[in-house]
């Protein structure tokens, strides 16, 4: 086989690793981070910030700050991403006097209903993404984003 064969076989390692990686991570538990006490959450959306420590290939424990719009809908807690699905600006609750009780994106006038559904006729073409929600010991924990289209 020789050196040339060995070098050629090494070219197969990255694509093979990429193909197997999702299988290796399938059983991995997804991280949930504490965000708030449950008694802080009402039926009015409130913005909460939280920090995730991320390990990537080069940087270990890189801290990144995220936020979520959180509110109660009956006995359920809903956590929405604040990122507009038009061009990635940040939406705010009740920020437009012309459109009360809605999420408003100031960049291009995007509108979303309280549950994050995009309003037809405005720039966003998809609803706001949702965070996975978990409640333990009176604390709200948020997990990975659930993409909505």
matplotlib code that plots the C-alpha trace (Angstrom):
import matplotlib.pyplot as plt

x = [0.0, 2.8, 2.8, 0.6, -2.2, -1.9, -2.2, -5.2, -7.0, -6.5, -8.7, -11.6, -11.4, -13.1, -16.1, -16.5, -16.3, -18.9, -21.3, -20.9, -20.9, -24.8, -25.0, -22.4, -24.3, -27.8, -27.8, -26.2, -28.4, -29.2, -28.1, -30.8, -29.8, -31.6, -33.3, -35.8, -37.9, -41.3, -43.0, -41.5, -43.4, -46.8, -49.2, -47.3, -44.2, -41.0, -37.5, -35.0, -31.2, -29.1, -25.6, -24.5, -21.0, -20.1, -17.2, -16.2, -13.3, -10.9, -12.3, -13.3, -16.0, -16.8, -19.7, -22.4, -25.5, -28.9, -32.4, -35.9, -39.4, -41.2, -44.8, -47.5, -50.3, -52.7, -50.6, -48.0, -44.8, -43.9, -40.4, -39.8, -36.6, -36.4, -34.8, -36.9, -37.2, -36.9, -33.3, -32.3, -33.1, -34.4, -38.2, -39.7, -43.0, -45.5, -42.9, -45.2, -48.0, -49.8, -49.6, -50.2, -49.8, -47.7, -44.0, -42.6, -39.4, -38.1, -35.8, -38.5, -41.9, -42.2, -45.1, -45.8, -48.7, -48.2, -47.6, -44.8, -46.9, -45.8, -48.6, -49.4, -48.4, -45.4, -41.8, -41.3, -42.2, -42.0, -42.9, -40.5, -38.6, -39.4, -37.1, -37.6, -38.9, -38.4, -39.5, -37.7, -37.8, -39.6, -37.0, -37.5, -34.8, -34.5, -33.0, -32.3, -34.3, -37.1, -37.1, -40.5, -41.1]
y = [0.0, 2.4, 6.1, 7.2, 4.7, 5.8, 9.4, 8.7, 6.8, 9.7, 11.8, 9.6, 10.4, 13.8, 12.8, 9.6, 11.5, 14.0, 11.2, 9.4, 12.5, 12.8, 9.2, 9.7, 12.8, 11.2, 10.1, 13.2, 15.2, 18.7, 21.6, 23.5, 26.7, 28.4, 31.6, 32.8, 31.9, 30.7, 33.2, 36.0, 34.9, 36.3, 36.4, 39.5, 38.7, 39.6, 39.5, 37.4, 37.2, 34.1, 33.0, 29.8, 28.4, 26.9, 24.7, 24.7, 23.3, 26.0, 28.0, 26.3, 27.7, 30.7, 32.6, 34.0, 36.0, 35.2, 36.3, 35.1, 36.5, 34.4, 34.4, 32.1, 30.9, 29.3, 26.8, 26.5, 28.6, 29.9, 31.0, 32.8, 33.7, 37.5, 37.1, 38.3, 35.8, 38.5, 39.6, 38.8, 42.0, 41.9, 42.1, 43.8, 43.3, 46.2, 48.5, 50.1, 52.4, 51.6, 47.8, 47.2, 43.8, 42.5, 41.8, 44.5, 44.5, 48.1, 47.3, 46.8, 46.9, 43.2, 42.1, 38.9, 38.0, 37.2, 33.5, 34.4, 33.9, 36.3, 38.7, 38.3, 41.4, 42.2, 41.2, 38.1, 34.9, 32.5, 32.5, 33.2, 30.1, 28.6, 27.5, 24.1, 24.7, 22.8, 23.7, 22.1, 23.3, 26.5, 27.5, 27.9, 26.3, 26.9, 24.4, 24.3, 26.3, 24.6, 26.0, 27.0, 27.5]
z = [0.0, 0.8, 1.7, -1.1, -0.1, 3.5, 2.5, 0.3, 3.1, 5.4, 3.1, 4.1, 7.8, 7.8, 5.7, 7.7, 11.0, 9.7, 8.8, 12.1, 14.4, 14.6, 15.6, 18.4, 19.7, 19.4, 23.0, 24.3, 26.7, 25.5, 27.8, 29.8, 31.5, 34.4, 33.3, 36.0, 39.0, 37.8, 40.0, 37.9, 34.8, 34.1, 31.1, 29.8, 27.8, 29.7, 28.3, 30.2, 29.4, 30.0, 29.3, 27.6, 27.8, 24.4, 23.6, 19.9, 18.2, 19.2, 22.1, 25.4, 27.6, 25.5, 27.2, 24.9, 26.1, 24.7, 25.5, 25.3, 25.6, 28.2, 29.3, 30.7, 28.5, 31.0, 32.9, 30.1, 29.9, 26.4, 25.6, 22.2, 20.4, 20.0, 16.5, 13.7, 10.9, 8.2, 8.5, 12.1, 14.0, 17.5, 18.2, 21.2, 22.9, 22.8, 21.2, 18.5, 19.6, 16.3, 17.0, 20.7, 22.3, 19.5, 18.9, 16.6, 14.6, 14.2, 11.3, 8.6, 10.5, 11.1, 13.3, 15.3, 17.5, 21.2, 20.3, 17.8, 14.6, 11.9, 10.7, 6.9, 4.9, 7.0, 6.1, 8.3, 6.4, 9.4, 13.1, 15.9, 17.1, 20.4, 23.2, 24.8, 28.4, 31.6, 35.1, 38.1, 41.7, 40.9, 38.3, 34.6, 32.4, 28.7, 26.3, 22.5, 20.0, 18.2, 14.6, 13.2, 9.5]

ax = plt.figure().add_subplot(projection="3d")
ax.plot(x, y, z, "-o")
ax.set_aspect("equal")
plt.show()
